[in-house]
Amino acid sequence: MSTTTPGRVLALDVGERRIGVALSDPDRIIASGQPTLNAKPLKQALEQIQRLIEREQVTQVVIGLPLTLRGEVGPQAEVIHRFVAELKKSVSVPVHLQDERLTSVAADRSLEAMGVRRNKRREHIDQLAAVLILQSYLDTQRMQIRPSTTADADYADDYDDYDEEQDDYDD
């Protein structure tokens, strides 16, 4: 199956203790958080993921890959590669990796901005990180397969006209 196959996409933010989960709608536009899973025991986590894939008719899985800030594979990314290898033995859908640098930081800051207390943030940070991973993946896929259309060109022309009108006001 290619990345353009219709159907839901499941995203996982795999941590040492918890696995954040997000699921797309069938049209692959919106990512929604799902209940967080326990990462251990691994066998149980893999079984839960497999059941979720079957129940929600997921056609592919995206897993956040925590590269270093330099974009290199560090110790945590190696852990994720091992997890992916185990998951691929358990599921029959394609599994993709998505750069997830700083998604947990972004999730924590978003929760803080919403006024969520620090002790409650832990419960939601993995889920929100999975949502951010999935939404980034969906947006990237949509941009890659979106053909250029006449409507896009018309919009660009309208925007150019708007810029020119703004320039007139600046004088």
The 8 nearest C-alpha neighbors of each residue, nearest first, counted from 0:
[[1, 4, 2, 93, 92, 3, 58, 59],
 [0, 2, 3, 4, 93, 59, 5, 58],
 [1, 3, 4, 0, 140, 59, 5, 93],
 [2, 4, 1, 5, 144, 140, 0, 141],
 [5, 3, 1, 2, 0, 6, 58, 59],
 [6, 4, 3, 26, 25, 7, 58, 27],
 [7, 5, 25, 58, 57, 4, 26, 8],
 [6, 8, 57, 25, 23, 24, 58, 27],
 [7, 9, 59, 23, 57, 60, 22, 58],
 [8, 10, 22, 60, 21, 61, 57, 59],
 [11, 9, 61, 21, 133, 62, 60, 20],
 [10, 12, 62, 20, 129, 19, 13, 18],
 [13, 11, 19, 129, 63, 18, 62, 125],
 [14, 12, 18, 11, 19, 17, 15, 63],
 [15, 13, 17, 16, 18, 12, 38, 19],
 [14, 16, 17, 38, 13, 18, 39, 37],
 [17, 15, 38, 14, 37, 39, 18, 13],
 [16, 18, 37, 38, 14, 36, 15, 19],
 [19, 17, 13, 36, 12, 14, 38, 35],
 [20, 18, 126, 125, 12, 35, 129, 11],
 [19, 21, 11, 33, 129, 126, 35, 10],
 [22, 20, 32, 10, 130, 33, 31, 129],
 [21, 23, 9, 31, 30, 8, 10, 32],
 [24, 22, 30, 8, 7, 27, 29, 31],
 [23, 25, 27, 26, 7, 29, 28, 22],
 [26, 24, 6, 7, 27, 23, 5, 8],
 [27, 25, 24, 28, 6, 5, 7, 23],
 [28, 26, 24, 23, 25, 29, 137, 7],
 [27, 29, 26, 24, 137, 23, 30, 138],
 [30, 28, 23, 24, 27, 31, 134, 137],
 [29, 31, 23, 134, 22, 130, 133, 21],
 [32, 30, 21, 22, 130, 23, 29, 33],
 [31, 33, 21, 126, 130, 20, 22, 127],
 [32, 34, 20, 21, 35, 31, 126, 22],
 [35, 33, 20, 36, 32, 126, 19, 21],
 [34, 36, 19, 18, 20, 126, 33, 17],
 [37, 35, 18, 17, 38, 34, 19, 44],
 [38, 36, 17, 39, 16, 18, 44, 35],
 [37, 39, 17, 16, 18, 44, 41, 40],
 [40, 38, 41, 37, 44, 16, 43, 42],
 [39, 41, 43, 42, 38, 44, 37, 45],
 [42, 40, 39, 44, 43, 38, 45, 37],
 [41, 43, 45, 44, 40, 46, 39, 47],
 [42, 44, 46, 41, 45, 40, 47, 39],
 [45, 43, 41, 47, 46, 42, 38, 48],
 [46, 44, 48, 42, 47, 43, 49, 41],
 [45, 47, 49, 43, 48, 44, 50, 42],
 [48, 46, 44, 50, 49, 45, 51, 43],
 [49, 47, 51, 45, 46, 50, 52, 44],
 [48, 50, 46, 52, 47, 51, 90, 45],
 [51, 49, 53, 47, 52, 48, 54, 46],
 [50, 52, 48, 54, 49, 53, 55, 47],
 [53, 51, 57, 49, 50, 55, 54, 56],
 [52, 54, 50, 56, 51, 55, 49, 57],
 [53, 55, 51, 56, 52, 50, 57, 49],
 [54, 56, 57, 52, 53, 51, 7, 50],
 [57, 55, 53, 54, 52, 58, 7, 6],
 [56, 58, 7, 52, 55, 8, 59, 6],
 [59, 57, 6, 7, 92, 8, 56, 60],
 [60, 58, 93, 8, 92, 57, 94, 9],
 [59, 61, 94, 9, 8, 10, 95, 93],
 [62, 60, 10, 95, 96, 94, 9, 11],
 [63, 61, 11, 96, 10, 97, 12, 95],
 [62, 64, 97, 99, 12, 96, 98, 132],
 [63, 65, 98, 99, 97, 76, 96, 66],
 [66, 64, 99, 76, 100, 63, 98, 75],
 [65, 67, 72, 70, 71, 64, 100, 76],
 [66, 68, 70, 71, 69, 73, 72, 65],
 [67, 69, 70, 66, 100, 71, 101, 65],
 [70, 68, 67, 71, 66, 72, 100, 73],
 [71, 69, 67, 66, 68, 72, 100, 98],
 [72, 70, 67, 66, 69, 73, 68, 76],
 [71, 73, 66, 76, 67, 77, 70, 74],
 [72, 74, 76, 75, 67, 71, 66, 77],
 [73, 75, 77, 76, 78, 72, 79, 66],
 [76, 74, 78, 77, 73, 65, 79, 66],
 [75, 77, 79, 65, 73, 78, 74, 72],
 [76, 78, 80, 74, 79, 75, 73, 81],
 [79, 77, 75, 81, 76, 80, 82, 74],
 [80, 78, 82, 76, 77, 81, 83, 75],
 [79, 81, 77, 83, 82, 78, 84, 76],
 [82, 80, 84, 78, 79, 83, 77, 85],
 [81, 83, 79, 85, 80, 84, 86, 78],
 [84, 82, 86, 80, 85, 81, 87, 79],
 [83, 85, 81, 87, 82, 86, 80, 88],
 [86, 84, 82, 88, 83, 87, 81, 89],
 [85, 87, 83, 89, 88, 84, 82, 90],
 [86, 88, 84, 89, 90, 85, 83, 94],
 [87, 89, 86, 85, 90, 84, 91, 83],
 [90, 88, 86, 87, 85, 49, 45, 91],
 [91, 89, 87, 92, 88, 49, 86, 52],
 [90, 92, 93, 89, 87, 88, 59, 58],
 [93, 91, 59, 90, 58, 94, 60, 0],
 [94, 92, 59, 60, 95, 91, 0, 58],
 [95, 93, 60, 61, 59, 92, 96, 87],
 [96, 94, 61, 60, 62, 93, 97, 59],
 [95, 97, 62, 61, 63, 64, 98, 94],
 [98, 96, 63, 64, 62, 99, 61, 95],
 [99, 97, 64, 63, 100, 65, 66, 96],
 [100, 98, 63, 65, 64, 102, 97, 132],
 [99, 101, 65, 102, 98, 66, 68, 67],
 [100, 102, 104, 103, 105, 99, 65, 106],
 [103, 101, 105, 128, 104, 99, 100, 106],
 [102, 104, 106, 128, 105, 101, 107, 124],
 [103, 105, 101, 107, 102, 106, 108, 128],
 [106, 104, 102, 108, 103, 107, 109, 101],
 [107, 105, 103, 109, 104, 108, 128, 127],
 [106, 108, 104, 110, 109, 105, 124, 103],
 [109, 107, 111, 105, 110, 106, 112, 104],
 [110, 108, 112, 106, 111, 107, 105, 113],
 [109, 111, 113, 107, 112, 108, 115, 106],
 [110, 112, 108, 114, 113, 109, 115, 107],
 [113, 111, 109, 114, 110, 108, 115, 107],
 [114, 112, 110, 111, 115, 109, 108, 116],
 [113, 115, 111, 112, 116, 110, 109, 117],
 [116, 114, 111, 110, 113, 120, 119, 117],
 [117, 115, 119, 118, 120, 114, 111, 110],
 [116, 118, 120, 119, 115, 121, 111, 110],
 [119, 117, 116, 120, 121, 122, 115, 123],
 [120, 118, 116, 117, 121, 122, 115, 123],
 [121, 119, 117, 123, 122, 118, 124, 115],
 [122, 120, 124, 123, 119, 118, 117, 125],
 [123, 121, 120, 119, 124, 125, 118, 126],
 [122, 124, 120, 126, 121, 125, 127, 119],
 [123, 125, 127, 121, 126, 106, 120, 107],
 [126, 124, 19, 128, 127, 123, 129, 12],
 [125, 127, 19, 129, 123, 128, 20, 124],
 [126, 128, 130, 124, 129, 125, 106, 123],
 [127, 129, 125, 131, 103, 102, 130, 126],
 [130, 128, 12, 132, 126, 19, 21, 127],
 [129, 131, 127, 133, 21, 128, 132, 30],
 [130, 132, 128, 134, 129, 133, 135, 127],
 [133, 131, 129, 135, 130, 134, 99, 128],
 [132, 134, 136, 130, 135, 10, 131, 30],
 [133, 135, 137, 131, 136, 30, 132, 130],
 [136, 134, 138, 132, 133, 137, 131, 139],
 [135, 137, 133, 139, 134, 138, 140, 132],
 [138, 136, 134, 140, 139, 135, 133, 141],
 [137, 139, 141, 135, 140, 136, 134, 142],
 [140, 138, 136, 142, 141, 137, 135, 143],
 [141, 139, 143, 137, 142, 138, 136, 144],
 [140, 142, 138, 139, 144, 143, 145, 137],
 [141, 143, 139, 145, 140, 144, 138, 146],
 [144, 142, 140, 141, 145, 139, 146, 138],
 [145, 143, 141, 142, 146, 140, 3, 139],
 [146, 144, 142, 143, 141, 147, 140, 148],
 [147, 145, 148, 144, 143, 142, 151, 141],
 [146, 148, 151, 145, 149, 152, 150, 144],
 [149, 147, 151, 150, 146, 152, 145, 153],
 [148, 150, 152, 151, 153, 147, 154, 155],
 [149, 151, 153, 148, 152, 154, 147, 155],
 [152, 150, 154, 148, 149, 153, 155, 147],
 [151, 153, 155, 149, 154, 150, 156, 148],
 [154, 152, 150, 156, 155, 151, 149, 157],
 [155, 153, 157, 151, 152, 156, 150, 158],
 [154, 156, 158, 152, 153, 157, 151, 159],
 [157, 155, 153, 159, 158, 154, 152, 160],
 [158, 156, 154, 160, 155, 159, 153, 161],
 [157, 159, 161, 155, 160, 156, 154, 162],
 [160, 158, 156, 162, 161, 157, 155, 163],
 [161, 159, 157, 163, 158, 162, 164, 156],
 [160, 162, 158, 164, 159, 163, 165, 157],
 [163, 161, 165, 159, 164, 160, 166, 158],
 [162, 164, 166, 160, 165, 161, 159, 167],
 [165, 163, 161, 167, 166, 162, 160, 168],
 [164, 166, 162, 168, 167, 163, 161, 169],
 [165, 167, 163, 169, 164, 168, 162, 170],
 [168, 166, 164, 165, 169, 170, 163, 162],
 [169, 167, 165, 166, 170, 164, 163, 162],
 [168, 170, 166, 167, 165, 164, 163, 162],
 [169, 168, 167, 166, 165, 164, 163, 162]]
